[in-house]
Amino acid sequence: MIALVLVTSCATTKTSKVVITPVGTWDYSITGTPEGDFNGALVIASLNNAFSATMNAKGNELAIDKFSWDETTSKVGGEFNYSGYMVYLDAAIAGEEMTGTMSAEGMSFPFKATRKK
């Protein structure tokens, strides 16, 4: 019995850390803007540890400039020009959901995205 306790107490346990990544296609919505609500697909790619992102809606594609990913905080960020206004993305990923804001001209609007399966 003592031998069993010694053997099992020396056993190692492996823990696997789930790696969160923004890479993939996300169904997004932006609500409450003066121009109404927006929805579409946010596509995030990675090449040589550099990330890029585009927003696709109704056949239009808009590149997000200066897209960033912070693995430590699980946050994404970026900026792009939309109709002459600088728009800023600030969101966090938790599981298969991304939530945050899109901001422009001092106004912030809820941003939510769900990873496509």
Secondary structure by P-SEA (a helix, b strand, c coil): caaaaaaaaabbbbbbbbbbbcccccccccccccccbbbbbbbbbbcccbbbbbbbcccbbbbbccccccccccccccccccccbbbbbbbcccccbbbbbcccccbbbbbbbbbcc
